[in-house]
Amino acid sequence: MKQATRDALNRAYVKLLRLVDELYDEVDKAIENEDFDDASLLEARAEILFEQAEAISAVISAVIMEQTNG
């Protein structure tokens, strides 16, 4: 994998984690306001984005391991 691709994936990973944090902050606010439907929706979206971030991290890790061992 080219360095530019790895850098782009790293940037995407960081941005996704920031979005996840923002969504979880909004979940907390929604719960405080007893907006449980909104909290549930926000939490579900945050979980999906977190899973995507973790998938990106796994790809980056696999490539690094391959390059280190190969």
N, C-alpha and C positions, 0 to 999 in steps of 0.2 A: 504494500500500500504506500502510495506516495505521501510525503510529509504534508503536502497541502490538504490531502483528503483527511489525514489523521487530525490536522489542526481544525478543519471544518467540523469534524465529528466531536472533537473536544469542545469547541465553541457551542455546538448544539446541545451537548450534554449539560454544560454549565447553564445555558439559557433555560433548558427544560427544568432543571432543579430550581432555578429562580421562580419560574412560573408555578411550580408545585408549591413552593413556599408561600407565594402570594395567594394561591387558591386555598391553602390550609388556613391562612390568616382570615380569609373571607368566610371559611367554614366556621371558625371561632366566633366571628361577628354575627353570622346568621344564627348560630346556636344561642348566643346571648340575647338576640332579638326574638327568639323562639320561632324562627323561620326554618323549621326542620326539613321541609321539602327542598328549600334552596340549599341548606347545608348538605343534604344527601346528594344532590346533584353536583355541587361543587366538590365534594369529597370523591365521588365516583370519577369525575374528570381528573382530579389530582392524582388518583391512583393509576389511571391509564397513562398519564404523562410520566409518572414515576417509572412505570414499567417500561416505557419507551426509552427513558434515560438509562435505565439499567441494561437494556438491550444494546444500546450504543456503547456503554461501558464494557460490556462483554465482548463486543466486536473489537474494540480497541485493545483490550487485554489479550485477546486471542492472537491478534496480529503481532503485538509486541512479543508474546511468548514464541511465536513462530519465527520471528526475525532473530530473536535471541538464541534459539535452539537450532536454527536452520542455517 
